[in-house]
Amino acid sequence: MSRAPRAVRAGRRTVPVHRPEKVLLAGAAEDDSTGCTKGDLADYHRAVAPYMLPHLRGRPLMLERHPDGPDGPVFMQKNTPDTYPDWITRAEVPKEGGTVTHTVCDDTATLVYLADQACVTLHRWLSRAGRIRCPDRMVFDLDPPDDDPVDFEPVREAARRLRELLDELRLPSALMTTGSRGLHLVVPLDGRQDVDEVRAFARDVADVLAAAHPDRFTTAARKKDRGGRLYLDVQRNGYAQTAVAPYTVRARPGAPVAAPVAWDQLDDPDLGARRWTIADAVEQARTGPWDGIPRRGRALGPARRRLDALRG
């Protein structure tokens, strides 16, 4: 006999969570049979909403769904199903040969509803629906070379060096664990430049850093050409590309979270890509790790001129 759904109060709405006991993600330890349930995810989404929603509002999402749990298939969902409630915001986005109607998460109720849909990870666009071709975020993706999950020092060093270069260009940067393998550096922009300009700028920044440290960093897209060096990945800055949203859960054992961190936490010996989970990510959020980042993004034009001067 099926159980009645659990009613979760989320802002002005009450959202039903069906089968809240259903396990979506395995536990962190091999002998941990509990894991992260749908109810756990809904509770986390409701608790983290004040910190997560500012990074989601107005942005098209790609939803990573795991309806059959840790051993089932993964669905990467772009189009919003007709079955979704009409109070959930949509954004119609151009694509080659047509459009895609993405889900947009503007409130706590939507976050809880997505948990009910077994949506574990939210991948956000770097632009907002109103100016879809003009991103207001630029992202550098730093993962350990050679798939080494133990030695995190190359990732730390890349983050330090990249921050130094961005500081020289007078661009503020924010640091975030990905909950998977590495770190993201996020640069807030004013949203006036076209996506192609932003992508080219990110690529040129990576090229300058790789040229300054050719034994440590590379921009070679092919793994066989990297020679054990850390890849400075800027591919997420292209049109219709996405990056994991701050405070989203990753579909890995133990439910790790993509957590914003303060720059002074970079030297913490315990820091790693999966340092925070749904058990303690809200506590990390309350420390205000990105409080020092300007709310208004920077124009890219002056930074481009400084970068071109560095390149000679």
C-alpha positions, 0 to 999 in steps of 0.5 A: 500500500502506497504511503501518503506524500509528506507535506513540506511547507515552503514559503507560501506554498505546501509542496507534497514530497512523494516517497520521502524515504526513497534513497537517491544517493548511497552513503559515504561508507561502503557499509552505510546502507542509509544514504540520502533520501528524497526527504533528506534532499527536500529538507536540505533544499528548504534549509539552504534556500536563502543562500542558494536562491540568489544564485539561481533566480532568473537563470535557465537550469539543466536538471540532473535527475536520479528517479531510480536511486543510486543504481538507476539511470541519470536523466539530464533534463532541459525541457520543462515537462507539462506536468510541472505546476504552472507556478514554476517559472519557465524560460524559453531559450533559443537553440539551433532549429527552435527553442527549449523551455527551461525550468527557472528556480525563483523560490523555495517551493520550486527547490522542494518540488525539484527534490520531489522530482529526484532532481539531485543536481542543478546546473545553471546557465551563466546568464539570465533569461532576460539577457541570455547571450550576455553572461554575468558570470565567468567560470574557470574549472580546475580539476586535479591532473591525472584524475588524482583525488588524493593530491589536491595541491595542484588545484590549490596552486592553480586557484592561487595563481589564477586569482593573482592574475585576475587581481592584476586585471582588477577582476574579483573572483570567488572560490567554490568546491565543485562537490565532485573533483575540483574547484571553480573560480567564479568571476561576477560580470556586469552582463554587457558582453556577448557570450563569445567575448566572455569565452574568448577572454576566459580562454586568453586568461588561461593561455596567459597563465599556462604560458607563465607556468608551462610545466604546471598548467595547460589549455590542451583540451585533449587529455593525451596532450596534457602531460600530467599538467592541470587543465585550465578549463574554460569550456563552461563559458560557451553558449548554452553551457552550464556550471553546477550551482552554488550549494547544489548536491552532487550525485555521489556517495555521501551527498557532497555539495558544491560549496562556496568557500572564502579565500582564506579557506584555500589553505585548510588541509581538510579542503577538498572537492567534497569537503561539505555535504548536505549535513554541514553545507548550510553551516558553511553557508552561514559563515558568508564565504562570499561576503567580500565579493562585490554584488555588482559585476565588473565590466570586461572592457578595462580588464581586456585592455589590461590583459592585452597589455600583459600579452604584449 
